[in-house]
Amino acid sequence: MVKLPEQFLATRYPGYFWNTKDQWLYSMKIDGILKPIKKVYPNHFNHIHCPGFRVSVGGRRKFYPIDKLKQLTADSYPSTIPVLRHGAI
């Protein structure tokens, strides 16, 4: 198991982590590097009402508002990442 630094909280979607210090959402893909996601703001064309982030879950796009992310606590979701050992398949 790999443990993330304390400022990162796991979200309800696997592979996405909320940084409580800089208030930004990060994505961890197959390379294991946390990358910041572009923030989306409301406008006339996108039909959202508050700023947030667009994430992909199972190939489907979802919107994660910043208000929901700010409500996350350390106990909301487990912040450990399982590591598959070689030959364990």
Biotite code that builds the C-alpha atoms (Angstrom):
import biotite.structure as struc

atoms = struc.array([
    struc.Atom([0.000, 0.000, 0.000], chain_id="A", res_id=1, res_name="MET", atom_name="CA", element="C"),
    struc.Atom([1.123, 3.505, -0.804], chain_id="A", res_id=2, res_name="VAL", atom_name="CA", element="C"),
    struc.Atom([0.004, 6.355, 1.464], chain_id="A", res_id=3, res_name="LYS", atom_name="CA", element="C"),
    struc.Atom([-0.463, 9.854, 0.079], chain_id="A", res_id=4, res_name="LEU", atom_name="CA", element="C"),
    struc.Atom([0.788, 12.993, 1.850], chain_id="A", res_id=5, res_name="PRO", atom_name="CA", element="C"),
    struc.Atom([-1.592, 14.415, 4.459], chain_id="A", res_id=6, res_name="GLU", atom_name="CA", element="C"),
    struc.Atom([-2.791, 17.314, 2.300], chain_id="A", res_id=7, res_name="GLN", atom_name="CA", element="C"),
    struc.Atom([-4.273, 14.909, -0.298], chain_id="A", res_id=8, res_name="PHE", atom_name="CA", element="C"),
    struc.Atom([-7.708, 13.422, 0.295], chain_id="A", res_id=9, res_name="LEU", atom_name="CA", element="C"),
    struc.Atom([-9.255, 10.668, -1.798], chain_id="A", res_id=10, res_name="ALA", atom_name="CA", element="C"),
    struc.Atom([-12.504, 11.524, -3.575], chain_id="A", res_id=11, res_name="THR", atom_name="CA", element="C"),
    struc.Atom([-15.472, 9.316, -4.354], chain_id="A", res_id=12, res_name="ARG", atom_name="CA", element="C"),
    struc.Atom([-13.987, 8.603, -7.777], chain_id="A", res_id=13, res_name="TYR", atom_name="CA", element="C"),
    struc.Atom([-10.861, 6.398, -7.898], chain_id="A", res_id=14, res_name="PRO", atom_name="CA", element="C"),
    struc.Atom([-7.703, 8.079, -9.178], chain_id="A", res_id=15, res_name="GLY", atom_name="CA", element="C"),
    struc.Atom([-8.715, 11.618, -8.172], chain_id="A", res_id=16, res_name="TYR", atom_name="CA", element="C"),
    struc.Atom([-7.335, 13.374, -5.091], chain_id="A", res_id=17, res_name="PHE", atom_name="CA", element="C"),
    struc.Atom([-8.224, 16.746, -3.509], chain_id="A", res_id=18, res_name="TRP", atom_name="CA", element="C"),
    struc.Atom([-5.327, 18.860, -2.212], chain_id="A", res_id=19, res_name="ASN", atom_name="CA", element="C"),
    struc.Atom([-6.513, 20.735, 0.870], chain_id="A", res_id=20, res_name="THR", atom_name="CA", element="C"),
    struc.Atom([-3.545, 23.151, 0.830], chain_id="A", res_id=21, res_name="LYS", atom_name="CA", element="C"),
    struc.Atom([-3.939, 24.624, -2.641], chain_id="A", res_id=22, res_name="ASP", atom_name="CA", element="C"),
    struc.Atom([-7.653, 23.679, -3.060], chain_id="A", res_id=23, res_name="GLN", atom_name="CA", element="C"),
    struc.Atom([-7.080, 21.838, -6.347], chain_id="A", res_id=24, res_name="TRP", atom_name="CA", element="C"),
    struc.Atom([-8.078, 18.448, -7.758], chain_id="A", res_id=25, res_name="LEU", atom_name="CA", element="C"),
    struc.Atom([-5.335, 16.120, -8.976], chain_id="A", res_id=26, res_name="TYR", atom_name="CA", element="C"),
    struc.Atom([-5.488, 13.000, -11.120], chain_id="A", res_id=27, res_name="SER", atom_name="CA", element="C"),
    struc.Atom([-3.255, 9.956, -10.746], chain_id="A", res_id=28, res_name="MET", atom_name="CA", element="C"),
    struc.Atom([-3.074, 7.773, -13.828], chain_id="A", res_id=29, res_name="LYS", atom_name="CA", element="C"),
    struc.Atom([-1.027, 4.699, -14.689], chain_id="A", res_id=30, res_name="ILE", atom_name="CA", element="C"),
    struc.Atom([2.337, 6.521, -14.411], chain_id="A", res_id=31, res_name="ASP", atom_name="CA", element="C"),
    struc.Atom([1.714, 7.265, -10.697], chain_id="A", res_id=32, res_name="GLY", atom_name="CA", element="C"),
    struc.Atom([2.250, 11.030, -10.984], chain_id="A", res_id=33, res_name="ILE", atom_name="CA", element="C"),
    struc.Atom([-0.328, 13.445, -9.533], chain_id="A", res_id=34, res_name="LEU", atom_name="CA", element="C"),
    struc.Atom([-1.306, 15.950, -12.221], chain_id="A", res_id=35, res_name="LYS", atom_name="CA", element="C"),
    struc.Atom([-3.539, 19.006, -11.680], chain_id="A", res_id=36, res_name="PRO", atom_name="CA", element="C"),
    struc.Atom([-6.846, 19.110, -13.519], chain_id="A", res_id=37, res_name="ILE", atom_name="CA", element="C"),
    struc.Atom([-8.100, 22.215, -15.297], chain_id="A", res_id=38, res_name="LYS", atom_name="CA", element="C"),
    struc.Atom([-10.818, 24.084, -13.397], chain_id="A", res_id=39, res_name="LYS", atom_name="CA", element="C"),
    struc.Atom([-14.115, 24.715, -15.193], chain_id="A", res_id=40, res_name="VAL", atom_name="CA", element="C"),
    struc.Atom([-16.062, 27.928, -14.589], chain_id="A", res_id=41, res_name="TYR", atom_name="CA", element="C"),
    struc.Atom([-19.761, 28.515, -15.299], chain_id="A", res_id=42, res_name="PRO", atom_name="CA", element="C"),
    struc.Atom([-20.704, 30.228, -18.527], chain_id="A", res_id=43, res_name="ASN", atom_name="CA", element="C"),
    struc.Atom([-23.661, 30.499, -20.867], chain_id="A", res_id=44, res_name="HIS", atom_name="CA", element="C"),
    struc.Atom([-22.745, 27.364, -22.835], chain_id="A", res_id=45, res_name="PHE", atom_name="CA", element="C"),
    struc.Atom([-21.778, 24.688, -20.275], chain_id="A", res_id=46, res_name="ASN", atom_name="CA", element="C"),
    struc.Atom([-24.937, 24.703, -18.082], chain_id="A", res_id=47, res_name="HIS", atom_name="CA", element="C"),
    struc.Atom([-23.099, 24.550, -14.734], chain_id="A", res_id=48, res_name="ILE", atom_name="CA", element="C"),
    struc.Atom([-23.824, 26.874, -11.835], chain_id="A", res_id=49, res_name="HIS", atom_name="CA", element="C"),
    struc.Atom([-20.628, 26.778, -9.763], chain_id="A", res_id=50, res_name="CYS", atom_name="CA", element="C"),
    struc.Atom([-16.920, 26.252, -10.512], chain_id="A", res_id=51, res_name="PRO", atom_name="CA", element="C"),
    struc.Atom([-15.537, 22.744, -10.384], chain_id="A", res_id=52, res_name="GLY", atom_name="CA", element="C"),
    struc.Atom([-13.656, 20.040, -12.253], chain_id="A", res_id=53, res_name="PHE", atom_name="CA", element="C"),
    struc.Atom([-14.592, 17.620, -15.037], chain_id="A", res_id=54, res_name="ARG", atom_name="CA", element="C"),
    struc.Atom([-13.522, 14.047, -14.355], chain_id="A", res_id=55, res_name="VAL", atom_name="CA", element="C"),
    struc.Atom([-13.826, 10.827, -16.312], chain_id="A", res_id=56, res_name="SER", atom_name="CA", element="C"),
    struc.Atom([-15.208, 7.773, -14.515], chain_id="A", res_id=57, res_name="VAL", atom_name="CA", element="C"),
    struc.Atom([-15.437, 4.586, -16.505], chain_id="A", res_id=58, res_name="GLY", atom_name="CA", element="C"),
    struc.Atom([-15.263, 6.526, -19.766], chain_id="A", res_id=59, res_name="GLY", atom_name="CA", element="C"),
    struc.Atom([-18.116, 8.857, -18.787], chain_id="A", res_id=60, res_name="ARG", atom_name="CA", element="C"),
    struc.Atom([-17.578, 12.533, -18.048], chain_id="A", res_id=61, res_name="ARG", atom_name="CA", element="C"),
    struc.Atom([-18.800, 13.797, -14.692], chain_id="A", res_id=62, res_name="LYS", atom_name="CA", element="C"),
    struc.Atom([-18.690, 17.191, -13.029], chain_id="A", res_id=63, res_name="PHE", atom_name="CA", element="C"),
    struc.Atom([-17.291, 17.532, -9.488], chain_id="A", res_id=64, res_name="TYR", atom_name="CA", element="C"),
    struc.Atom([-18.187, 20.932, -7.930], chain_id="A", res_id=65, res_name="PRO", atom_name="CA", element="C"),
    struc.Atom([-15.695, 22.645, -5.635], chain_id="A", res_id=66, res_name="ILE", atom_name="CA", element="C"),
    struc.Atom([-18.360, 22.930, -2.920], chain_id="A", res_id=67, res_name="ASP", atom_name="CA", element="C"),
    struc.Atom([-18.516, 19.123, -2.642], chain_id="A", res_id=68, res_name="LYS", atom_name="CA", element="C"),
    struc.Atom([-14.726, 18.813, -2.651], chain_id="A", res_id=69, res_name="LEU", atom_name="CA", element="C"),
    struc.Atom([-14.357, 21.305, 0.212], chain_id="A", res_id=70, res_name="LYS", atom_name="CA", element="C"),
    struc.Atom([-16.658, 19.124, 2.334], chain_id="A", res_id=71, res_name="GLN", atom_name="CA", element="C"),
    struc.Atom([-14.291, 16.131, 2.139], chain_id="A", res_id=72, res_name="LEU", atom_name="CA", element="C"),
    struc.Atom([-12.628, 14.962, 5.344], chain_id="A", res_id=73, res_name="THR", atom_name="CA", element="C"),
    struc.Atom([-9.850, 12.467, 5.993], chain_id="A", res_id=74, res_name="ALA", atom_name="CA", element="C"),
    struc.Atom([-12.468, 9.871, 6.966], chain_id="A", res_id=75, res_name="ASP", atom_name="CA", element="C"),
    struc.Atom([-14.613, 10.311, 3.834], chain_id="A", res_id=76, res_name="SER", atom_name="CA", element="C"),
    struc.Atom([-12.743, 7.826, 1.621], chain_id="A", res_id=77, res_name="TYR", atom_name="CA", element="C"),
    struc.Atom([-9.574, 5.731, 2.176], chain_id="A", res_id=78, res_name="PRO", atom_name="CA", element="C"),
    struc.Atom([-6.416, 7.564, 1.042], chain_id="A", res_id=79, res_name="SER", atom_name="CA", element="C"),
    struc.Atom([-4.293, 4.463, 0.481], chain_id="A", res_id=80, res_name="THR", atom_name="CA", element="C"),
    struc.Atom([-3.378, 3.137, -2.930], chain_id="A", res_id=81, res_name="ILE", atom_name="CA", element="C"),
    struc.Atom([-3.126, -0.661, -3.283], chain_id="A", res_id=82, res_name="PRO", atom_name="CA", element="C"),
    struc.Atom([0.004, -2.010, -4.958], chain_id="A", res_id=83, res_name="VAL", atom_name="CA", element="C"),
    struc.Atom([-0.225, -5.197, -6.958], chain_id="A", res_id=84, res_name="LEU", atom_name="CA", element="C"),
    struc.Atom([2.820, -7.338, -6.289], chain_id="A", res_id=85, res_name="ARG", atom_name="CA", element="C"),
    struc.Atom([4.591, -9.008, -9.166], chain_id="A", res_id=86, res_name="HIS", atom_name="CA", element="C"),
    struc.Atom([3.116, -12.430, -9.828], chain_id="A", res_id=87, res_name="GLY", atom_name="CA", element="C"),
    struc.Atom([0.021, -11.844, -7.696], chain_id="A", res_id=88, res_name="ALA", atom_name="CA", element="C"),
    struc.Atom([-2.412, -12.095, -10.602], chain_id="A", res_id=89, res_name="ILE", atom_name="CA", element="C"),
])
